[in-house]
Amino acid sequence: MSKTVEQIWTDCLVIIKDSINAQSYKTWFEPIKPVKYEANILTIQVPSQFFYEWLEEHYVNLLSKTIKSVLGSGVRLEYRIVIENQYPSGKQKESTYAYTAANKESETSPTQNIQNPFVIPGIKKMPFELQLNPNYTFEAFIEGECNQLARSAGIAVANKPGGTAFNPLVLYGGVGLGKTHLIQAIGNQIKRLFPNKSILYVSSEKFTHQFIEAVRNNTLNDFVRFYQMVDVLLIDDIQFFAEKDKTQDIFFHVFNHLHQSGKQIVMTSDCAPKDMVGMEERLLSRFKWGLIADLQMPDFETRMAILEYKMLAEGIELPKEVVEYVAYNVSSSVRELEGVLISLVAHASLAQRRVDLNLAKTVIKTHNNNSVKDLSIPFIQKTVADYFHISIDILKGQTRKREAVQARQIAMYFVKTYTNYSLKQIGRDFGGRDHSTVIHSCQAVSDQIDTDPVFERTIKDLDKTIKMNI
């Protein structure tokens, strides 16, 4: 007596259940319904297009081996996908269509109205290009050695989205260095050059919130399909996906679809992919497929150029000595530089006084007192030297004694960790050493932290000492 399709599928599930964890089995296999088994074709029904694609991407080998084990070789698997149409009455109408795993040409599902996660119910639908700030352009992004590679790559991507080796393009750097400006400049340039392309800028927090809403409202399939339809995806602050496993799974799926379709992906992060914690390795590996470019703290010349550009744009005139003083003393970020400039003009306007060097000193002092105190290289050098009971001259000197070398490397490590000084500037302030020495020192400290528990406790103790004195 031949087995029914239900019995065949039950036999398959026994094997599958032993091959994967309980949660994955419950999520991806319990909802499947066997439909029929005829002419060496096993047909199963899945709840959605997204569900099918997930099975094909993650479990196709398991399904193939299982079916071969139960039914022998030569058996094909077909999917029947349920499409649910929502009607005002609240009733649902279901229609199905056959889907053959081996036939990739039949992947296109019937045309459906995809729910736009950017549209609030009751509000008129808006084009999602409006997520872009038109003030963020390449012309307004001042180029310097600190950001030259990132800006050049951004222009290349904007001129040929999806058609360069820079896909994905990952831009990373500290707070206030221009990542959001640059990623939106890319979007604005593409919008101008390719008006027919759909360009979507979204923060990682927004993406996560939309995903949660889609799960809550049972519109996950629409959510994924919506993101799969864009031509250019610009996603800001990707590091906030850390530890959000479900969000990472969905983004992985969207990323793969867009990349395989030749669509452009640009992302920003506050650190390089290799330094991201709490991110799945399969995502990190994909981030490395294209180009990773960093934005560093602007050097003095770039800070001067930024101030002069802002002054010209706002119709402001300041004495050269004031501009130089601000550029010398505000070095942590472009955002802080702009903030000090605004504060200067505001103080001068409210107090009805001329902007001079004394006012600049007062404003910068007030600005620094109202924020977290910036760590300086001399402060860190002194803290580390005092901890190891050596002089700063020895710390910065040329001696190769083990205790001096280790203290010097640790001091460089903390300067690199806690400040935005360039490698060149760090090396110069440690006895005229070059940037490669700084890189080696930081790596040596990181490696020893991973392998030496005693050394790790020393670093934690010093870290606490530094933070207590900020």
N, C-alpha and C positions, 0 to 999 in steps of 0.2 A: 504494500500500500504506500503510495507516494505521500510525501509530507505536504502540508498546507504551507502557504507563504508565511503565516504567523509562526508555525513551528520552525521553519527555516530561519526566520529572523531571530527567534528566541535562541537558537543554536549559535547564531552569530554573536548575539549579545553576551552569551556566556564567555566567549573568547575575548571579546572587547573589554568586558568588565574586569577581567584578570590582567589586562594589558595597560590600563590607565588608572589614575587616581579616582576616588569616589566622586569628588566634586565635578571633574571633567565629564565623567560618565553621566552624571545626573543632568548636567547642563546641555550636553551636546548629543546624547544618544537616547535618553529616555523620551524626548519629544518626538522622535522619529516613528513613523507608522509604516508598516509593510503594506504594500498595495497589491502586487501580483508577482508571480514568477512564471513566465511563459517564454518559450523559444530561447532558452538560455539567457534571458534578461530578467534580472531582479530589479523591481521598481520599488523605491521607497519614497515616502512623502515627508518633506521638511517644511518648517513653518514660514520660511522667507528666503529671499535671494541672498541676503547676508548670511543666513544660516548655512546655505549651500556652499557659499564661497569660503566660509570658515572651515567647513569639513574638508573641502578640496585642498585648502592650504595647509591644514594641520593634521588631518587624519586620513588622507587619501591612501597612503601606504598601508596603514592598519586595516582599512576597509578592504583593500585589494587582497591582502594576505588572508584575511578572515573569510572572505567569500570564496576564495580558492580552496581554503581548508574545508569549508562546509559543502561546497557544491562542485569542486573540481575546477580544472582550468577551462578557459574558453567562455566563461560566464561574464556578461557585461552588467554594469550597474547603471541604472537610470534614476534620475531624481524627478520627483513631481513637486513643484513649488506652489505653495498656497499663497494667493494674492488676496488680501483683504481690502475691500473698498468701504470707506466710512460714509454713511449716508446721514442726512440731518435727522432722520427718524430714529437713529441710534442702531438700526438693524445693520447687519453685516452680510455682504454677499461674497461668497467664495467661488473663485474659478481656479482651475489648475491647468498646468501645461507640462508636457514631458520635457525632461532634461537629461541628455546623455552625457555621462562623465567624459567620454572620449571625444565628444564633438564640441570643441571650443568655439565654433562659429555660432552656436545657438545660445551664447551667454546673454544676449540682449533680451531683457524681459519686456513684456508689453508696456507701452507708454503709460506712465502714472504721474499724478501730480505729487511732486516731492515737497514735503513740508520744509520750509526755510526756517532754521533755528534762530535766525536773526530777526524774524518778524514777530512782533508782539501782537497777540490776538486783538482785533479791533483797531489796529493802527495800519495805515496804508503801507503796502509793501514798498521797501526802499531798495535800490541797487546796492549790493554789498560793497561796491567800490567806495561808498561814502564812509566806510570805516577808516579810510585813509585821510591823513591831515595834509591838505594841499600845500601847507607851508614847508613841509619836509621835502626838500629837493636836493639834487646833487650840487646845484649852484650855491645853496645855503650851507652846504657841508664843507667846512674848510679842511683842505688836505694838508697833511704833514707826514713826516716819517712815521709817526705813531699810528697812522691809519691808511697809509698809501695803498697797501695790498688789498685791504678790505674794500676801499672805495673803488679801486680799479676793477676788482672782481664784480662788485655791484653793478657798475656801468656795463661790463661785458654781459652780465646776465640780463640786464634790462634791455639791451639792444638785441639780444637773441635768446629769449626765455625758452628753456628746455633744449636749447641747441648748442650748449657749451659743455665742457667737461665739469663745470662748476654746478653739478646737480646731485645732491643738494649743496647749497652754499650755507655754511654755518659761520655766523659772526659772533665772536665772544669777547668779553672784556668786562671791566668793573662798572660800577654804577656811575651814570652820568657821563659816559665817554662817547655817546652818540649811536648806540646800537639801534634804538628805535627810530631815530632820525634816518639812519642809513637804510634800514629795511623798508621803511615807508617811501623813501626816495626811489628805491627800486620799483615799488608798486606804482608810484605816480608816473615814473618814466615809461613803464610798460603800458600804462593806461593811455598815455599820450601817443606812443608809437603804434600800439596795437589796440585800438578802441573796441574791437570785437572780442577780445579775450576777457574772460571773467577772472578778476583778481580779488582775492580774499585775504585781508589782513585780520588776524585774530590773536589775542593773547592766550597763553596756555591756560590761565585761570578761566577765561571765557569758554574755551573748548571743553574743559573739564565740567564746568557748570552746565553747558548744553548737553553733554553726554549724560550727566545725572538726570536732567530733565527728560531726556529721550527715554531713558530706562523707566523713569517714573510714569511717563505718559504712554508707554508701549509704542514708541515711534523710533526705535533704535535703527530699524532698517532705513527709514527716511533720513535720519541723521547721517548715516554712513554714505548713503547714495548722494546726498547733498554735497558732502565734502569731496566725493569722488568725481563730481562733475566740474569742479573748478579747473581753470587752466594754470593759475599761479596761486600757490598757497604760501602766505607769509605768516609765520607763527612766532610770536615773541616770547622770550623767557621760558625756553623749553625745559629749563632745570626744574620748574615747578611740577613737572610730571613725576618727579622722584617719589618713590614709595606708593604711587597710585597705579597698582598693577592692572586694573581693569581699563583705566584710561590709556595706559601704555599699549595694551592689547589692541584697542580700537585704533589708536593712532598708527600703530604698526601696520594694520590692515589698510588704512587710508594711504599711508606713505607708500606702501608697495604698489597699490593700484595706480597712484599718480606717477610714480617713477617709471613703472613699466609702460605707462601710456605716453611717456615723453613729456609730462607736465613738469613745470618748474617748482621746486620747493626751496624756500629760504627760511632759515631759523636763526634765532639769537639765543645766547645763553650768557650767564655771568662767569662761566668757566669753560675750559676746553672739554670736549667729550670724554677724553681719557681721565679727567678729574671728576666727572659726574658720579655721585653716589646715589644708590637706590634706583638706577636705571637698568633695564634689561639689556644683556649683552647683545642680543640680536638687533636692538634699536641702535645701540652705540656703534655697532659694526656698520650699519647703514649710514649713519651720520658721516662716516669716514669715506664713503664712496666718492664724494665730490671734493670740495675745497673747504678747509677750515682756516679762517683768517681772524686774527685778533686785532682789537683796538686797544692801544696802550695809552697811558697817561700822556697828554700832549706836552711836547717840549716847549721851552720858552718862546721860540720863534712862532710856533703854531698858536700858542696862547695869545701872543701879540696880534697875530692875524685874525683870530677869532674876535678879540675885543674891537679891533678896527672895523671888521665887517659889521658887527652888531651896532657900533656907533654910527656907521654910515646908514644902515638900515633904519635906525631909529631917529636919525637926524641929530645925534648928540656930538658935541665937541668937548674933548677933555685935553688938558695939558699932557704933553708927551711923558713928562716925569711921573704923572699919576698913572697913566696907562702902563708904563714899565713897572711901577711899584706893584700894581695889582697883578700883573703877569708874573712877577717874581714871587709874590707871596700867596697866590691862590693857584695851587698846582694839582690838586687832587682830582678835579673833574671839570668838564666843560659846563656842566649844569651849575656847579658852584661859582664858576667864573662869571656866568651870566647873572647869577643871583646877586653877586657883589656889585656888578655894574648897575643893575636895577636899584639896589639899595643906595648906591652913591647918588644917583640922579634923584631919587626920592628924598633923601636927606637934604640935598642941596635945594630942592624945590620947596620943601616944607619949612626949612630954616631960612630960606631966602638968602643963601650965601653962595659964594663961588666955590666950585669944586677945586680944592687944592690938595697938596700932599698931606697936610694935617687931617683934613676930613677923610681922606682915603685910609689913613692909619687908624682913625677912630672907627670907621665903618668895618674895616677888616677885623679889628680887635673885637668889636661887638659881635660880628658874624661868627667868629671862631668861638666866642664864649657861649653862644647860643646853640652850638652844635657839639658833637663829640670831638674831643681834643684830638688833633692830628698827631700821630706818632712821628717823630723825627728820627733820622739815622743816628745823630749823637745820643739821643735818649736811649735808644735800644743798645747802642754800643756800650754806654755806661752801665746799663742794667745788667748786661751779660758779663761785662768785665768785673763788676762788683761781685756778682754771683760766683765767679771762678777765682776771685781774689788775685786778679792781674790788672795791670795798668792798661789804659786805653792805647797808649803808645805801643805796648807789646801786642795788643789785640790787632792793631792796624799795621804793625811792622812786618818785617820779612823773616822773623824767626820761624823755624820749622819744628820747634819743640811740640810734642804731641798735644799738651794741654792748651797751648796757644792756638794751634791749628784748629783744634776742635771748637774752642770758644769762638774763633773767627768764623768758622763755618756756621755755627749755630746763630751767631749775630746776623750773618747774611740771610740765613733762612727766615728769621723773624722779620727782617726788613722787607724781604720779598713777600712774606705772608701778610704783613700788616700795613704796608704802604703801596703806593702806586708809582714809586720811583722806577725808572728804567734800569735795566741790567747794567747799562753803561755807567749810569750815575752811581749805582750801588758800588760797582767795582772801583770807581774813582775815589769814593769816600772811604774805601778800605785799602788805602795805601797804593792807589793807582793800578789796581788789578783790572784785567779785561773781563768782558761779559761771560766768556766761557768758564772762567774761574768761579763766577757767581753761580752759574748753572750747575757746575760740578759740585759745589759746596751744598747747594740746596738739595740736590739729588742724594748726596752722601748722607745728609741728615735724615731725609725721608726713608732711605733704605735702612739706616740703623734703627730708626723708630720701629720699623716693621720686624726687626730681627732681635733687638736687644731690649728686654723689659726694663732693665735698670736705666738705660739711656732714655727710654720712653717716659719714665717717671721724672727724670731730670727735665725733659722738655715740657712736661705738663706743669712742673713746679715753676719753671721760668715763665711759662705762659701765664700762669696765675699771677706771678709777681708783676709782669708787664701790665696786665689788665687792671690790677689793683692800683696802679700808679698813673693810669690814664686820666 
